[in-house]
Amino acid sequence: MKAGLPIGMGLGIALGVAFGIAMDNLALGLGLGVAIGGGLGVASTGLSTAKEKKKDSGDGGVHGATDTSSSNSDCGTSDGGGSCGDGGGGGGGD
């Protein structure tokens, strides 16, 4: 569904207003509603995108095939551009 974000925001704000009125703190309810609604909307959009990709891949035929042989095509170019590192890792604490 392409309207995941607006629907999630609407549901979140409605639930937040209900919570805010019940707890006699409408500002807190609205803030929580916007945050929860944004999360619900983004999650809904991500789920619908994943379902579309899964449906499009079908039986793994020509339309679902991908070429992974040149994932780092910029590595080792003669002009010195591109980097092949993975970005490093986080430091450990002592």
Secondary structure as UniProt FT lines:
FT   TURN            2..3
FT   HELIX           4..22
FT   TURN            23..24
FT   HELIX           26..57
FT   TURN            58..59
FT   TURN            62..64
FT   TURN            69..76
FT   TURN            78..79
//
